[in-house]
Amino acid sequence: MADPAAVTFRWRRMAVIILAMLGLFALVLFLVQEQLIYFPRRYESFEIASPPANLRPLRYRVGDGDCLAFMHLPAQPAAARWWLVCSGNGGVALDWVEFVAAEDDPTVGYLLVDHPGFGANAGKPSPTTGDATVDAALAALAVETGIAPEALLARGGVIGHSLGAAVALRAATRHRIGTAVLLSPFTDLIAMARRQVGWPFCHVLTHRFDNRAALRALAQQTQRPWVRIVHGEDDTIIPLAMGRELAAEFPFAAFTALPDVGHNDLIDHPAAIRAAMRGP
């Protein structure tokens, strides 16, 4: 007959080993979360040396780091409606060249901003560094155009895809905007992490982009912007249900689902994006 004390000892030892392995897994996730979250894409030297003809480079600094954004200047600057554009994870500002080139409204201008560590930008991506990069780019645009910073986006707004939707939405809580166009937004990054690594490991995440929290902040504003959510029905990266969930929770956010459209090809549907930009 087995010794009860020995059996108890073995079970306790097994429990300690399992807990240690789970703790080690959580520690590894914590240490490498940046590599798991972000997929920085850098520009080739020729892309910086010869930008598209319809875009002008805008150089600025964030702290001690050099950054580069791109501007599409409106043909009628006196009536300008500026839009801040933030790309998705793994994307860069120049992915929007064709979309911008097709703009036929002479009053519309675009500021294409890369995430920290993406494109030609210095730094490492995070919610706070993303905020600082967007704010510095808008400040540089205000100097370039002579438009007061608080008025830059008031007649236009923000456009963000995927991770860029979270960055753009955070900007909308700090700057007065007319419309927020969110393309394939997640609810929050914890929910995305839960899909990948499960509970409770999702909670080791410190890069907590939260679109619900940002929309709650917008809901409290006296001059609340229009919010438009556009999501592809075939999105296998950020579920369509997340876009629907945000729209259901925040009735001021209109929702459009695009059939036969996936995640990365959403920006290849300019008509749907421009329809969302027009607001109500």
C-alpha positions as CSV (number, residue, x, y, z in Angstrom):
1,M,0.0,0.0,0.0
2,A,1.4,3.4,-1.0
3,D,2.5,5.7,1.8
4,P,0.0,8.5,2.0
5,A,2.7,11.0,2.9
6,A,4.7,10.0,-0.2
7,V,1.6,10.3,-2.4
8,T,0.9,13.8,-1.0
9,F,4.5,14.8,-1.6
10,R,4.4,13.6,-5.2
11,W,1.2,15.5,-5.9
12,R,2.6,18.6,-4.3
13,R,5.8,18.4,-6.3
14,M,3.8,18.0,-9.5
15,A,1.7,21.0,-8.6
16,V,4.9,23.1,-7.9
17,I,6.4,22.0,-11.2
18,I,3.2,22.9,-13.1
19,L,2.9,26.2,-11.4
20,A,6.6,27.0,-12.1
21,M,6.1,26.1,-15.8
22,L,3.0,28.3,-16.0
23,G,4.9,31.1,-14.3
24,L,7.8,30.7,-16.7
25,F,5.4,30.9,-19.7
26,A,3.8,34.0,-18.3
27,L,7.2,35.6,-17.7
28,V,8.3,34.8,-21.3
29,L,5.1,36.3,-22.7
30,F,5.7,39.4,-20.6
31,L,9.3,39.8,-21.8
32,V,8.6,39.2,-25.5
33,Q,5.2,40.9,-25.8
34,E,6.5,43.7,-28.0
35,Q,7.7,41.1,-30.6
36,L,4.4,39.3,-30.4
37,I,2.3,42.5,-30.8
38,Y,4.1,44.6,-33.3
39,F,5.5,43.8,-36.7
40,P,7.5,46.9,-37.7
41,R,8.1,47.5,-41.4
42,R,10.8,49.9,-42.3
43,Y,11.2,52.0,-45.5
44,E,13.8,51.2,-48.1
45,S,16.2,54.2,-48.7
46,F,14.8,54.8,-52.2
47,E,11.3,55.2,-50.7
48,I,12.5,58.1,-48.5
49,A,14.7,59.6,-51.2
50,S,11.9,59.6,-53.9
51,P,8.5,59.8,-52.2
52,P,5.4,59.8,-54.4
53,A,4.8,63.0,-56.3
54,N,1.4,63.6,-54.6
55,L,3.0,63.5,-51.1
56,R,5.4,65.8,-49.3
57,P,7.6,64.6,-46.5
58,L,7.2,66.2,-43.1
59,R,10.1,65.7,-40.8
60,Y,9.7,66.2,-37.1
61,R,11.2,65.0,-33.8
62,V,9.8,63.0,-30.9
63,G,12.1,63.5,-27.9
64,D,15.6,62.8,-29.3
65,G,14.4,60.7,-32.3
66,D,13.8,61.7,-35.9
67,C,10.5,60.9,-37.5
68,L,9.0,61.2,-40.9
69,A,5.4,61.6,-42.0
70,F,3.9,62.4,-45.3
71,M,1.4,65.2,-46.3
72,H,-1.1,65.4,-49.1
73,L,-1.7,69.1,-49.4
74,P,-5.2,70.3,-50.4
75,A,-5.6,72.3,-53.6
76,Q,-7.7,74.8,-51.7
77,P,-5.8,75.3,-48.4
78,A,-8.1,78.0,-47.2
79,A,-10.9,75.6,-46.8
80,A,-8.8,72.6,-45.8
81,R,-10.3,69.6,-44.2
82,W,-7.3,67.6,-42.8
83,W,-7.4,63.9,-42.0
84,L,-4.9,62.0,-39.8
85,V,-4.3,58.5,-41.2
86,C,-2.8,55.7,-39.1
87,S,-1.9,52.4,-40.7
88,G,-2.4,48.9,-39.4
89,N,0.2,46.6,-37.8
90,G,2.8,45.7,-40.3
91,G,1.7,48.6,-42.6
92,V,3.2,52.0,-43.3
93,A,2.0,55.4,-44.3
94,L,3.0,54.9,-47.9
95,D,0.5,52.0,-48.2
96,W,-2.1,54.8,-48.6
97,V,-0.5,56.4,-51.7
98,E,-3.2,55.1,-54.1
99,F,-6.0,56.1,-51.8
100,V,-4.7,59.6,-51.4
101,A,-3.9,59.9,-55.1
102,A,-7.5,59.2,-56.0
103,E,-8.8,62.1,-53.8
104,D,-10.8,64.5,-56.0
105,D,-12.0,66.9,-53.2
106,P,-9.7,70.0,-53.4
107,T,-10.3,70.8,-49.8
108,V,-9.1,67.5,-48.4
109,G,-5.6,67.1,-47.0
110,Y,-4.0,64.0,-45.5
111,L,-1.3,63.5,-42.8
112,L,0.0,60.0,-43.0
113,V,1.8,59.0,-39.8
114,D,3.7,55.9,-39.0
115,H,3.9,54.2,-35.7
116,P,7.1,54.6,-33.6
117,G,9.7,52.2,-35.0
118,F,7.8,51.8,-38.3
119,G,8.6,53.5,-41.6
120,A,11.5,55.9,-40.9
121,N,10.4,56.7,-37.3
122,A,12.6,56.4,-34.3
123,G,11.5,54.8,-31.1
124,K,9.5,51.7,-30.1
125,P,5.8,51.2,-30.4
126,S,3.5,51.5,-27.4
127,P,0.3,53.3,-26.6
128,T,2.1,56.2,-25.0
129,T,4.8,56.5,-27.7
130,G,2.1,56.3,-30.3
131,D,0.4,59.2,-28.7
132,A,3.6,61.3,-28.6
133,T,4.3,60.5,-32.2
134,V,0.8,61.6,-33.4
135,D,0.9,64.7,-31.3
136,A,4.3,65.8,-32.6
137,A,3.3,65.1,-36.2
138,L,0.2,67.3,-35.8
139,A,2.2,70.0,-34.2
140,A,4.6,69.9,-37.1
141,L,1.7,70.1,-39.6
142,A,0.3,73.1,-37.7
143,V,3.6,74.9,-38.2
144,E,3.7,73.9,-41.9
145,T,0.2,75.0,-42.7
146,G,-0.2,77.9,-40.3
147,I,-3.5,76.3,-39.0
148,A,-4.0,76.4,-35.2
149,P,-3.4,72.8,-33.8
150,E,-6.8,72.7,-32.2
151,A,-8.5,73.4,-35.5
152,L,-6.5,71.1,-37.8
153,L,-8.8,68.0,-37.6
154,A,-12.0,69.8,-36.6
155,R,-13.4,69.8,-40.2
156,G,-11.8,66.5,-41.1
157,G,-10.9,63.8,-38.6
158,V,-9.0,60.6,-38.1
159,I,-8.8,57.3,-40.1
160,G,-7.2,54.3,-38.6
161,H,-6.9,50.7,-39.7
162,S,-6.5,47.8,-37.2
163,L,-3.9,48.8,-34.7
164,G,-4.0,52.2,-36.3
165,A,-7.7,52.5,-35.4
166,A,-6.7,52.3,-31.8
167,V,-4.0,55.0,-32.2
168,A,-6.4,57.2,-34.2
169,L,-9.1,56.8,-31.7
170,R,-6.8,57.7,-28.8
171,A,-5.9,60.9,-30.8
172,A,-9.6,61.7,-31.1
173,T,-9.8,61.8,-27.3
174,R,-7.1,64.5,-27.2
175,H,-7.8,66.6,-30.3
176,R,-11.0,68.1,-31.6
177,I,-12.1,66.2,-34.6
178,G,-15.1,66.0,-36.9
179,T,-15.3,62.3,-37.7
180,A,-13.4,59.1,-36.7
181,V,-13.3,56.3,-39.3
182,L,-12.3,53.0,-37.7
183,L,-11.3,50.2,-40.1
184,S,-11.3,46.7,-38.6
185,P,-11.0,47.9,-35.0
186,F,-10.6,45.5,-32.1
187,T,-12.5,46.0,-28.8
188,D,-9.3,46.0,-26.8
189,L,-5.9,44.4,-27.0
190,I,-6.6,42.2,-23.9
191,A,-9.4,40.5,-25.8
192,M,-7.1,40.0,-28.8
193,A,-4.4,38.5,-26.5
194,R,-7.0,36.2,-25.0
195,R,-7.7,34.8,-28.4
196,Q,-4.0,34.0,-28.9
197,V,-2.8,32.9,-25.4
198,G,-5.9,32.5,-23.4
199,W,-6.8,33.4,-19.8
200,P,-5.0,34.3,-17.5
201,F,-1.9,34.9,-19.6
202,C,-3.6,37.7,-21.6
203,H,-3.4,39.8,-18.5
204,V,0.4,40.0,-18.6
205,L,-0.1,42.5,-21.5
206,T,1.1,46.0,-20.6
207,H,0.4,47.5,-24.1
208,R,-3.3,48.0,-23.4
209,F,-4.9,49.7,-26.3
210,D,-8.6,49.9,-25.4
211,N,-11.1,51.1,-28.0
212,R,-14.0,50.7,-25.6
213,A,-12.4,53.1,-23.1
214,A,-11.6,55.6,-25.9
215,L,-15.2,55.5,-27.2
216,R,-16.5,56.0,-23.6
217,A,-14.3,59.1,-23.4
218,L,-15.7,60.4,-26.7
219,A,-19.3,59.7,-25.4
220,Q,-18.6,62.2,-22.6
221,Q,-17.5,65.0,-24.9
222,T,-20.0,67.9,-25.4
223,Q,-19.0,68.1,-29.1
224,R,-18.9,64.4,-29.8
225,P,-17.4,63.5,-33.2
226,W,-19.1,61.2,-35.7
227,V,-17.8,57.7,-35.5
228,R,-17.9,55.2,-38.4
229,I,-16.8,51.6,-38.1
230,V,-16.1,49.6,-41.3
231,H,-15.2,45.9,-41.1
232,G,-14.7,43.2,-43.6
233,E,-16.9,40.2,-43.2
234,D,-14.0,37.8,-44.1
235,D,-11.6,39.3,-41.6
236,T,-9.7,36.4,-40.0
237,I,-7.4,38.6,-37.9
238,I,-9.7,40.9,-36.0
239,P,-13.2,39.2,-35.9
240,L,-16.1,41.0,-37.5
241,A,-17.9,40.5,-34.1
242,M,-15.6,43.0,-32.5
243,G,-16.6,45.8,-34.8
244,R,-20.2,44.9,-34.3
245,E,-19.8,44.8,-30.5
246,L,-18.3,48.3,-30.5
247,A,-21.2,49.6,-32.6
248,A,-23.8,47.9,-30.4
249,E,-22.2,49.2,-27.2
250,F,-21.9,52.8,-28.5
251,P,-25.0,53.7,-30.6
252,F,-23.4,56.9,-31.9
253,A,-20.9,54.7,-33.9
254,A,-22.4,53.6,-37.2
255,F,-21.4,50.2,-38.5
256,T,-20.8,48.9,-42.1
257,A,-19.9,45.3,-42.9
258,L,-18.2,44.7,-46.3
259,P,-18.9,41.3,-47.8
260,D,-16.0,39.3,-49.3
261,V,-13.5,41.6,-47.7
262,G,-10.7,40.5,-45.4
263,H,-8.4,42.3,-43.0
264,N,-5.5,43.5,-45.0
265,D,-7.4,44.3,-48.2
266,L,-9.9,46.7,-46.5
267,I,-7.9,49.7,-47.6
268,D,-8.3,48.6,-51.2
269,H,-12.0,49.6,-51.0
270,P,-11.7,53.4,-51.1
271,A,-15.4,54.0,-51.9
272,A,-16.5,52.5,-48.5
273,I,-13.8,54.5,-46.7
274,R,-14.8,57.8,-48.4
275,A,-18.4,57.1,-47.7
276,A,-17.6,56.8,-44.0
277,M,-15.5,60.0,-44.2
278,R,-18.6,61.9,-45.3
279,G,-20.3,61.2,-42.0
280,P,-24.0,61.3,-41.6
